Amino acid sequence: MARKVTQSAKTLNTGLAWAMGLLMFFPILWIILMSFHSEADSITTPFEMLTSRWSLDTYAEVQNQNNYGKYFFNSVVISVGSTLLALLIAIPAAWAMAFVPGKRTKDLLMWMLSTKMMPAVGVLVPMYLIFRDYGLLDTRIGLVGVMTLINLPIVVWMLYTYFKEIPGEILEAARMDGATVGSEILYILTPMAVPGIASTMLLNVILAWNEAFWTLQLTSSDAAPLTQFIASFSAPQGLFYAKLSAASTIAIAPILILGWFSQKQLVRGLTFGAVK
């Protein structure tokens, strides 16, 4: 009897998980369906779109109107560049907080995390003035710096939790053998925390790729990423739903594919150190 109850509960949980997954995926599916139809057909229901004419004409119009390759290149540079810079700063910081903590380490971590709770628009004016005065408006290096700063608290927090699960005795043994701080971090700590670092990198790339507020405010053409590419299809005359959907689909496709193929590593990294 207990086995039947357990099996029923497992089946119910599986069904609920599938239902939740399909519910969350439905908006993406709707966007994809709209992208393969004309503007007139795109405002119908998803069920009507399944039976109406499908075509790639909208994608051709989107590509002809804007150069997707330029926006894609900018997104890659900004996402990867900000991720590498954030790791370069966060790994030593997380090492110090995990293995050489001070009296205010926990307070510092909480303060860093609290900065994510502040609305971005609250610092828009000073950030814009700084970018204007130093010639960073519409530059990739400026956006790399912004993405690094806004995601750095999360990166430090994640690496800190991963590093805390690594026995400190291993690092102490390395110090006794004459390892310097740099060697300790580079050759001992980093290899042991590869799953956690990998998941942190993936999460940071996703966050930087999807960031829209700062990219729309601080860029116009030269350094504009894919979020600007999507926004370009919203005109004063109204929203062009089919074109907007096509632009959104080709903008999110790379990050969806990356997430799909790296989901195993991402889950492994996010659960790294959870079981002792």
Buried (B, 14 or more C-beta within 10 A) or exposed (E): EEEEEEEEEEEEEEEEEEEEEEEEEEEEEBBBBBBBBBBEBBEBEEEEBEEBEEEEBBBEBBBEBBEBEBBBBBBBBBBBBBBEBBBEBBBBBBBBBBBEBEEEBEEBBEEBEEEEEEEBEEEBEEBBEEBEEEEBBBBBEBBBBBBBBBBBBBBBBBBBBBBBBBEEEEBEEBEEEEBEEEBBBEEBBBEBBBBBBBBBBBBBBBBBBBBEBBBBBBBEEEBBBBBBBBBBBEEEEEEBBBBBBBBBBBBBEBBEEBBEEBEEBBEBBBEBBEEE
